[in-house]
Amino acid sequence: MDKIKIITDSTCDLNSEVIDKYNIEVFPLLVNIENETYMDGVDKVF
């Protein structure tokens, strides 16, 4: 039997309790600002 994994990007706005409870993989959205690329929720921009 194959396993199923829930994945989403960082725009889903799920709280950490839901992410941990269901073992959801969250991939950071890439944001480009003035020729620089940042990962949403990972890199501190301001």
C-alpha positions as CSV (number, residue, x, y, z in Angstrom):
1,M,0.0,0.0,0.0
2,D,1.3,3.4,-1.0
3,K,1.6,6.2,1.6
4,I,0.1,9.6,1.1
5,K,1.8,12.8,2.1
6,I,0.1,16.3,2.3
7,I,2.3,19.1,0.9
8,T,1.6,22.7,0.4
9,D,3.4,26.0,-0.1
10,S,3.9,28.7,2.6
11,T,0.8,30.7,1.3
12,C,-1.5,28.2,3.0
13,D,-1.4,30.0,6.4
14,L,-1.9,26.9,8.4
15,N,-1.0,27.2,12.1
16,S,1.8,25.1,13.5
17,E,-0.5,22.8,15.4
18,V,-2.2,21.6,12.2
19,I,1.1,21.3,10.4
20,D,2.5,19.2,13.2
21,K,-0.7,17.1,13.8
22,Y,-1.0,16.0,10.2
23,N,2.8,16.0,9.4
24,I,2.3,18.5,6.5
25,E,5.3,19.4,4.4
26,V,5.4,23.2,3.8
27,F,7.6,24.4,0.9
28,P,8.5,28.1,1.1
29,L,7.3,30.4,-1.7
30,L,10.1,32.2,-3.5
31,V,9.7,36.0,-3.4
32,N,11.8,38.2,-5.7
33,I,12.5,41.8,-4.6
34,E,14.9,44.0,-6.5
35,N,16.8,41.1,-8.1
36,E,17.1,39.2,-4.8
37,T,15.3,36.0,-4.1
38,Y,14.0,35.2,-0.6
39,M,12.2,32.2,0.8
40,D,8.9,33.0,2.5
41,G,9.0,32.2,6.2
42,V,12.7,31.3,6.0
43,D,14.6,34.4,5.1
44,K,14.2,37.6,7.1
45,V,13.7,40.5,4.6
46,F,13.0,43.4,6.9
